[in-house]
């Protein structure tokens, strides 16, 4: 009985550790529906960096179009990243036509992709 209890405890602990580590990413983007949106991604990257999440030193990387970790020790937490994408969708971002108008997106259609 003791042996099976220890195995169960070890399995539960391993599952907890893997699930808590699973949400860490080296780079992410924002999508509006099925499409990548760099105008939301750039602002979400800034918003995420300003929020100063633990080990969240990030910067927008123009060649890849992704928000990326600055050092290998930095990371992007998926849930908080998606929150940043949705916050930008709600507060407004540059329209695709290049006008000075702000565009908005339905926050339920905006997703973080890491």
Secondary structure, DSSP 8 states (H G I E B T S, - for coil): -HHHHHHHHHHHHHHHHHHHHTTEESEEEEEETTEE-HHHHHHHHHHHHHHT-TT--EEEETTTTEEEESSTT--EEHHHHHHHHHHHHHH-EE-TT--S-EE---GGGEEEE-
